[in-house]
Amino acid sequence: MRPRPPRNSRAYRPLSLKRRAWLTLGAVVIGGGGLATYAAAGQPATPGAETRAKRPVKVYDFALKADGAGRRELPRTETGTFSMLGVSWTGATKQLNGTAQVRTRAAATGTWSAWRDLEADADPLRDPAAGAEARGASEPLWVGPSDGVQVQVVHEDGTTSAGLPTGLRVDLVDPGIATAAETRATAAPRPAAFAADGTPSPDPTPSDPDTGAPTPDDPGPSDPGTSTPSPSASTPTPPASTVPAPPVTARAGWGADESISPEEPEYNTGVKAVFVHHSTGSNTYACADSASLVRGVHAYHVLVNGWKDIGYNFLVDKCGTIFEGRKGGTGLPVLGAHTYGWNRDSTGVAVLGDHTATPASDAALASIARIAAWKLGQYGAEPTGTVQLTAGATQKNFTGRSFTTGQSYPFERISAHRDGFNTECPGGSLYAQLPAIRTLAAGPVQGLKLASLTGAALSGSTYWTKGAVTPRWSATTPAALIKKYEVLVDGKSAATAAGSATSATVTPGAGSHTVAVRAVHQSGLTVTTAAVKVATDTTAPTFPTAPTISLRTGTVETAAVPVVLGWKAADAQALKSVELLSPTTAAFGPTVTSSARTAKSGSAGVWSMRATDAAGNTRTASPSFTPVILQETSAVKSGTWSTRSSSSYLGGKSYASGTKNASLTWTFTGRSASWVVSRAAESGKADVYVDGKKVTTVDLKSSTTRYRQAIWTKTWSGSAKHTVKIVVSGTGGRPTVTTDGLVYVK
């Protein structure tokens, strides 16, 4: 194994040797003439430090050699840990025509992964100016910190390795430590490279020549027969975009080793399309490790593929962080190396991860959309539109669509790698999300709805308020793609909120209005919710009939006299409810005007009620009433009455008489009265006189014996002096009347 020098070999620095580790290597024969190799580094004895020194990115090669029987083996050597790998071979124009699979051993746990396929249909390097040392390679695979690798490559016919390209090797990438955040992270154990005797091992003989000369990557030949000029060597001026630029982590932010990419960038004349990719590898990486992933891709593209720089213009992690890819200025039409034959007039965005079967995260989709909208907006292109692109190579794409150099073909403005080249990239799941990305990029805002309106109450189809209202809304479009929200009152903007907001407060004037929410996409396209009716009302309800209590029939207790609470509330607009606040609590609908209650006798009780209208205005009325029990002894008697004693009677005593025309008369000042009696099967009848006039005859007979019964009541419109007289009717066979007193309300 040897460190892979950069394109300018002066940038190579030997691996720092800090800790000893043993590496065991070997080979496994695969049935049918394939090959398998593995390398494993031993675990160090010392733990990592809390902070780590910066360490440059490095690439190491293992040559995969074959013997006469078609078996390939790897000589014994040693290695440090790595986090990314791929398989490469001699001759960029050659295809692997085989299946490459790898297993890796996790440095932290020592466990081996399952076999994983390497995507070997990466864009070829067919630049006529490229030298014989240009290499073909699989896509890089991120595996996380690992200290062992096993590789198998089987020819597509499964029988012999003779059809595999020469110079096969596995390339291991150590992304190093480059950013301040990474130096502060707790260090993981890292074995250094040592030979079996414990001394630093010399580089073994390379499996293929390496002159250190740069091999340019291919953007596709210049498009012949078109009006598109070749990119200028001078740096162009960044054009303004129709949408804001998203935040981008610059190359220095992810720790790009500029010494391995010394060549100046080239520029297109513009950006007509955006090609979406995925990097393959793990989806379980921590977003704090994303800078390492980007450095690994950079090193792989330069030190393995032989390109002058990372191929993608932008990279996006699953948390939505955007990284600057190929150097030259994020606001400029930098010529990338991402979609063979279509790199002219396009930009490439790669999502870190494997999205063959797993969709990209919402955060990643939003960031792709922001990049696409920004770059296309610099050249007046709509993200949902189509464009004619001129083929820079004769080839077929993933679905078998053929292209001929120099001919023009229609593409979606936001397309996938597979649309232009024969590769699964960006994976079937992410490919299915491209329509959503186009919609996110172009607008308008999706899924906008008015969720609620606080500060107002719905009555019928109208929201009523007495002042400020707060619409609350939601949308499925990420906030980063939303320029602003506006609250419209009667169709005019009354409040503005940021794209991340979910509510805003407005104060409509008196009267009826409409309220809606408008979302403004960063593209300028708008969408508005359905309007709701809002009425402003600042006038409180009234009590045309103040709360009163009247006596009712029922069982009388000194602490619970049966009464009826009556009232009438009204509002000029919309009465919502009426509440009883004391002496107990209850809630009533707007049309209810009475309620059966009980009241304590002998003490004044405040009957407080509150009326509330739909706008929230309130009115309270709190009259006071006192139920009074007049015992039978307080009445003026005529005729014969006897006293009866029982705990079942009010006060423990009552009067009884079976003498016809015997009477009791009570005089009081109040507004309601009830006569309280005992009832039984043998009870008789009595005539009731009010203020000297007979008003009714009451039959006290009952199949069951019942005490303290308010059997007759009378209520007046106001409080005044009254008399109530009870006269025994002398009913045949059951003449007895037992009276327990009179209750009145004052």
Secondary structure, DSSP 8 states (H G I E B T S, - for coil): -EEE--SSGGG-------S---EEEEEEEETTTEEEEEEEE---SS---SS---B--EEEEEE-EE-TTS-EE--S-----EEEEEEEEE-TT----EEEEEEEEETTT--B---EE----------TT--TT-EEE---EEEEEEEEEEEEEEETTSS-STTS-SS-EEEEEE--B-SHHHHHS----------TTSS-------SS---------------TTSS-----SS-------SS-----B-HHHHT--GGG--S---B-S---EEEEEE-BS-S---GGGHHHHHHHHHHIIIIIS--SS-S-SEEE-TT--EEE-SSS-TTS-B---SSTT--TTEEEEEESB--SSS---HHHHHHHHHHHHHHHHTTT--TTSEEEEE-SS-EE-TT--EE-TT-EEEEESEEEHHHHSSS-TT-HHHHHTHHHHHHHHH---SS-EEEEEET-EEETTEEEESS-BEEEEE-SS-GGGEEEEEEEETTEEEEEEETT--B--B---SEEEEEEEEEEETTS-EEE---EEEEE-----EEEEEEEEEE-SEE-BTTBEEEEEEEEEE-SS-EEEEEEEESS-EEE-TT--EEEEEE-TTS-EE-EEEEEETTS-EEEE--EE-EEEE-GGGSEEES--EEEE-TTSGGGEEEEE-STT-EEEEEEEEEEEEEEEEEBTT--EEEEEETTEEEEEEE-B-SS-EEEEEEEEEEEEEEEEEEEEEEE---TT---EEEEEEEEE-
